[in-house]
Amino acid sequence: YVQEPPITINEKDRLKASEKGLLADFFDKEHVVNTFRVAFKKGENQRRLRVSMLLIVVMVVIGPLHGEMSVLYLFTRYKFNWSEVEFSFFSTYAMLTSLIGTLFSVGVFSHLLKIDDAIIGVLSSMSKIISSVIYAFATNTWQLYLGPIAEILNGTSFIAMRSIASKLVQSDELVS
């Protein structure tokens, strides 16, 4: 649990949002412009470079995630002749190991050992790389079930990215 600072919206912004209406405010191009201003604003400790690198990392991590399970499903159907039920058992097993790994990683690595978020992100990425190699070279079903165990720390990558991003920008810029 992280305590958020109180949000202060000035009266001018509140009136401007209420006058526009919900759809006009939702599709307002000014929100996009403000987002880019915050993302690429100059700051100390090479803030602009760090935010740019974090955006690239987000694309690299989230991009493959969307197609991975469908490709893995097709792979298991072709290579191991699995049915939908067998793949759903495997998928449930993978999600449970990811949940356990994320809880362990956040609880032990982050809170107890106070390991830096970037190191946790690297551990998470290495976990994903190792599991991808296991998936690629699996010849038996039991070898495929080792993949989620190797990937146990991968769920922490999203948490680490959000944590790094929130530390790069000021608290008033998180609302913008």
Secondary structure, DSSP 4 states (H G I P E B T S, - for coil): --PPPPP---HHHHHHHHHH-HHHHHT-HHHHHHHHHHHT---TTTHHHHHHHHHHHHHHHHHHHHHHHHHHHHHHHHHS---HHHHHHHHHHHHHHHHHHHHHIIIIIIIIS---HHHHHHHHHHHHHHHHHHHHH--SHHHHTHHHHHTTTTTHHHHHHHHHHHHHS-HHHHH-
